[in-house]
Amino acid sequence: MRLPLAFWPNVIHNDEIYQYLEPAWRLLGHQGVVTWEWRDGIRSWFLPTLFAGPIALGDWLAPGGWGAFVAPRLIASLASLSIVVTAWHFGERISRTHATVAALAVTVWFELIYFAPHTLSEPLATAVILPAAYLLTGQLSRSRLFMGGALLALAFVWRFQYAPASAVFALGACWRDPRNALPMIAGGLATLTIAAGIDVLHGSTPFAWLILNIQQNLLHDRASEFGVAPPFAYVTLMLSLWSGATLLMLPALRRGWRHAPLLIVAAVVNIAFHSMIAHKEYRFIFLSIVLLVIATGLGSADWVRLIRQQAPRAWRFWALPIVCGAWVLLSLSLSATRFMHEYWVLGLGEANLAADLSSDPEFCGLALYGLPAPFLPGRGQLALGRPVYSFYPSDPLAKGQLPALVKMHQQEFNRIVGPMTLASELPSDFSPRGCALMSSDDVTACVFARRGTCDLAASSPFKINEVLTRLNY
């Protein structure tokens, strides 16, 4: 169910391209977009370094950007299966029935499937936190503590905002015997040493990105520039997505508390921590969603026992299929709501425009004109292999003269992507060829083309990275 979605050009957020895939593409010696996070040095090179190999392989197998986009998504999809395996093992501590229901719940749950192929730090960090949670609960040993500590440290490097939730499992392992902290710290230090080595390899001071990230986003509140939401926004959004299913899940979650209380505590801690941060995105609490679904799955497995013990004999055989079928039906119904439909189609319009450009043999340079953002969202710019220019209203050099500037520099590009509503502002020799709804901004954008070649020797101040630098974007 997860692997086919790697080929579906759905993009949740531009971060999965510009914070991870584009930097990895640049590591391979190509040109790419450099966002403010990378200019200010607030990102770790760990994930881009890991993605560089799959991107190189994908681009070799399917040049032109498609392979470079799909290959790392396949890796992310496979990594997400650690959640399924971990859910099984949590359930197996109770019974084979609990293992079956918990594993099936995280296998079919729509949010987990949706996030699986996306190259974002949240699902990837969750994929290592869950095995760590399993290793640090139950029967402990030095090797389990070492591996658990190593995995929690890896999740910290990938998504340090998950540290409070991870601390729940670390404290749980040391609560009765503080000596357990020693092998766990040793495992964590082993991972952090590797992470520091990667920083040095890329010419950075080890973990300087972490200090700068905290400084920019928590102290200077830079992230709030991209939107803010009230403290209860996450709870409201979860209730909207789960709808009436919440009434079924809460009793099961209550039963799940008896089997795996730390999972629920960590989920609540993670939601509470992120609720205190003004800038909110649903993907930030992905870890909590996974933990709550596993705990709910464990609790719902108790109903199988109740049916087998109390129902008429003819119904006892159907106890497990009924509970498992309920999970499948709930997930299918919630994944098909109008609310989720908007998520499923994010990035498709941008992908269509990118495909139009990639298959165009005459395309030699691209200008982005009057778009809601000064870059092409989604996978559009990944591996285009041609110069990209950006004409954006807020650019200090634009000064309200975008039509005149595009006309002045039109010899540097022969394709323009811009809103159809601004077609009259473009030079007369550019005509629309194909249009698509950019779902992230609800704007109909088109590819406008002119015949002829591009002046690639020109030194334009509107190359995209120069524009992003001026905008500090």
N, C-alpha and C positions, 0 to 999 in steps of 0.2 A: 504493500500500500504506500510505502514511503518512497521507494526508488523511482516510480514513474513521475512523481511530483518534482523530482530534480530537473526534469525536462520541461516542466510547465514554467514559462517565463514570468512567474509571479514574484514580485519583489515587495516585501513588507515595508522596508525602510531603506533609504539610500545608503545607510551605514554599511549594509552588507556588501555593497559594491565599493564605496569610496573609502571605507575604513579598513577593509580587509583584502578584497580582490584586486583593487587598483594598486595598492602598495606592493602586493605580491607580484603583480604584473611589472611594476617598475624595478623590482629586485631582479627580474629576468633581463633587464637592459632595455626595456621599452619605455616610451613616453606615456605619461598618465596624468590624471588630475591629482593635484595636491591640495587637500583641504586645510582649513585653519588648524585642525587638531594635529596634523602632521607637521605643519610649519611651526607650531608652538611646542611640539615634542611631547604631547600628552598621551600618546598611544605607545603600547608595547609592540615590538617587532615580532613577538613570539608567534601569534596566529598568522600574520602575513608570511612569515618564514615557512610555517607548516604548509600553507596553501600554495607556495611557489611550485612545489613538485607536481601536485595534481594539475595546476594551471598549465605548466609547461607540457605535461603529457596530453592534456585535453586539447591544447592548441596545436600540438603535433598531429593528433588524430583528426581533428576537425578545425582547421584554421579559420580565421576570420571572426573570432570572438565567441562563437557558439560553444566550441569545446572548452575554452578557457572559463566559460560561465558554468557549464554543466558538471565538469569533472569534480570541482570542489564541493558542489552541492550533493553529488553522489556520496562523497566521503562523509559529509555532514549527516546525510540520511542513515548511513551505516553506523555512525557514531551514536545516533539516537537510539539504536537498538539496545544499548547498554541499559536504558531505562526499563525496557521490557524484561531483560534478563534479571535485573535487580529486583523488579516487582515479583517475579516468580520466586526468587530466593527468599524474599521477605515473607511471602505467603507460605513457602514450604516449611518454615519454622513452626507453623501452626498445623497445616494439613495439606495434602495434595489438592484438595478442593479450593482452599484459600490461595494456593499458588496459581491454579488455573484461572480463577476469577480475577485476581489482581493483575496477572500478566495480560489477560484478555482485555481488561479495562484500559490499560495504558497502550495496548496495541491498537485499539479501535477508536479511542477518544479523539474527537475531531480537532481539538486545539493542538494536541501532541503531533498528530499527523501533519497539520498545517505548518507548524514551526520546524518540523524535522529537516527539510532540505536547505533551510536558510542559513547562510554563512554569517551568523551573528554570535556574539560572545555569550548571550544568555542561554540558548539551547545547548551550545557546546560546553559551557561550564556546568550546566545541569547534568550533562551526560557523564561527567566525572565525579560530581558531588554525590550522585545516587549510589554508585559502587562504594564510595568512601563511607557513606552513611551505613551501608550494610556491613562493611568491614569493622566499623567502630561501634557496632551494637552486637548483642548476642555474646557468644563465647569469644573472648579476646585472646590474642597471642601477640608476641613481639612482631612477628612478620605481618600480621593483620594491622597492627597499629602503625607500623612503618609505612605500609602501602596506603593506608587510610590517610596518614599525614601527608604523604607525597601527592595524593590525588587532591586533597583539599588545598594544598599550596598551588597546584596547577590551576585549579578553579579560581584561586585568588588572583593569579597572574592574568588569567583570561577575563575575569569579571570580578574585580575587587569589591564591588558593591554587594556581592553575595557573602562577604566575610561574616556579618552578624549571624546569618542563617547557618553558615558552616560552623561557627563557634558553638552552636547548640550541640552538634554531634561531637565536636572535640571535647567539650565540657562533660557531655554524657559519658564519654569513655574514661574520663579521669575522675569522675565524681566520687567513686568509692575507693579508688586506688590512684593517688596522684602520681605514683611511679610510672603509670602508663603514659604520662606525658613525654617521657624521655625518648622512647622509640618513635613516637608520633612526631616530635619535633625534629628528630634525625631525618625522618622521611621528608618532612617539609623543607628542611635545609637542603636536602639533595636536589629537590625540584627547583628551589630558589637559586641554587648555584648554577643550574643549567640556564635558567631564565636570565641571570646576570651575565652569563657567558654570551648569550644571544645579543643582549644589549651592547656588550663590548664589541662583538663581531660587527655590529652595525655602527660603531663609532659613537655610542652613547654612554653616558655615565649610568651604571647599573641602578635601575629603579628611579632614575630622575623623572621618567615619564609619570610615575605614580604621584610623586610630590607635586609636579606641575598640574596634573589632572585634578587633584584635590584643591589646589590653589585656584585653578580657573573655574571649576564647576561648583565646588562647595563654598569657597570663600568669596570669590568674585561673582558667583551665581551666573556664569556665562550660559549655562544650559537653559536658563529661563528665557533667553532670547528666542528660543524655538518653541515656546508655549508653556503655559502653567495650568494647573488644575487643582481643585480643592482637595483637602486631605482624604475624603471618603471616595474619591474618584475610582480607585481600583475596586472597592467593594461594589460600587454602583455598576461598573462595567461588567464585573463577574456575574452579578445578578441578571444583567441584561442579556449576556451571552448564554447563561445556563437556563434562564427563564423558569418555566414551571418545573424543570428537572431538579431545581434546588430543593423542592419539597420532598423529593425522593432521596436526594443525596445527603441531606442533613441527618436523618435518622441512621443511615449507613455510616456516615462520618462519626457519629457518636459512638457506634459500636467499634469503629476502627480505632478509636482512642485507646481501647483496652488492649489492642494488639500492637500498636506502634505510636505511642504518644509523642515520641521525639519528632516524628515526621510532621505531625500537626503543629507542634511548638515551633519548629523551624519555619514552617510555612507562614505562620502568623507573624513571627519575628521579621521575616523577609518583607511581608506586606506592610507591617508597621514602619519599618525602616524606610522603605521607598515612599510611603505616604507622607513622610516628613519632608521629602524633597519636592520642591514646587513643580519641576518639570517631570511630567509623567507620561510614560508610554506603556501599553499593555504588555509588551514583550519583557519589560523590566521584571515582572513578577512571574515569569514563566516557571521558575523553580518552584514557586508556591503552588501553581496549578498542578504540576506533576506530583508533588508530595501529597496534595489533597486528594487527587484521583487515586493514588495508590492506597492511602488510608481508607478512602471510601470503598474501594474494591475489596479490601480486607474485611471491612465491616459488612458489606453486602454478602460476602461468602457465608456469614453466619446464618443468613436467611435460608441458604441451602440446607443447612443442618436442621433448622426449625421446620422446614417443609418436610424433610425426611422423617422427622420425629413425630410431627403432629398431623400431617395431612393423611388422607386415606391412602391405602397401599397403592392404588393405581396411579396416584400423583407422585409418588416418591421418586420414581425413575426420572421424571421430568423436572425435578428441582434444579439441577445444575443447568440444563438447557434454558429454563425459564429465566434464571438470573443472568446468564450470559447473553441470552437474546435481548433482555431488557437493556443491557449496556449497548449492544449493537444498535437497537432501535433508537435509543436516546441520542447516541452520537450522530446517527444518520439524520434524524429530524433536526437537531440543533445545527448541524453543518449546512443545512439547506435553507436556513432562515435568510430573510432579506438582509439582516444585519451582517451575517457572515458572507453573503454573496459579494458585498463590497470589498471584503478582505481577499477573497479568492481571485478577484480580477485586478487587483492592484498591480500596476506595471505592465499590463498586457498591451495597452496602447503604445507606450514607449517602446516596447519590444517590437511591435509592428513597424514603427518608424525606423528603428535600428536595422531591422531586416531589410527594409527598402533601401537603406543606404549601403548595407553590406553587399547586396547583390547588384549594385549599380557600378558598372565598369568605368563610367566616365567621372565618377565622384572623386574629387581631388582635394577638397577643402570644405569645411562645414562652419556656418555661422549660426549661433543661437540668438534669436531675436525676440525680445519682449516676453520671454517666458516667465512664469511665476518664480522660478529660481534661475540663477545664472549658469546652470549646468543642465545636462540632459538627464532626467531621473532614470532609475532602473539600470539595465545593463547596456544602455545605448552607447556610451562612450568607450566601453571596455574593448580594447583591441581594434578600434576603428582604423588606426594606422595612418590617419591623415591629420593635418593641423585642424584644431578646433578654436573658433573665436566666439566671443560672447559679447553681445550688445544688450546691456541691461540698464533699465531706467535709473537705478540708484548709483550707478558707476559715476564717481566724481568727474571723469573725463567726458561723460555723455552730455551733461548740462542741457538736457531736454532736446538734444539734436540727433536722436537716434536715426531718423530717416536719412538725414544728410550724411551721417557717419557711415552708414551701411553703403550708401551710394559711392562715397569716397573710397572705401576699401573693398569694393565688390570684386576686384580682380584677384583678390587673395583666396577666394572661395567660389565654388559654383553650385553649392547647395545651402539652403537656409531652412532651419526648422523654427517655426514660429506660429502663433495663434492665427487662425483663419480670419479673425476679426481685424487683424492688423495688416492684412494682405495689401491694402491700398498704400501703406507706408513703404513698401519694398520697391526696389528698382523695377522698371517696367519690363526688363528682359528676364525676370524671374517669374515663373508660372507654377501654380500648384500641381503636384503629381499624385500624392496620396495623403490622406488625412486619417487621424485616429484620435479618440478621446483619451487624453492623459488622465487616467483615473485618480492619480494622486492629487491633482489640482482641479479636476472637472473642467478642463479646458480642451477644446478641439484644436489640435496642432496639425500642421501640414508640412510636408517637404516641398519646398519651392526650388525649382531647378532652372539654371540657365545653361546654354550651350557654351562650349569652350573650355579652356584649361585654366589653371590657377597660377598666379605669380608666387611661387613658393619661396622666392628669395626676399620677399618684402619683410620688413621688420615692423610688425604691427603692434601697437600698444594694447590691442584688444584680444591677444591670445588669452585663452581661458585662465591659465594660472596667474597671469598678470592681473586680470580682472578680479579673480578671487582674492589676491593679495591686497589690492586696493580696497575691496569691500570687507576685508578681514573675515572671509567666509570660508 
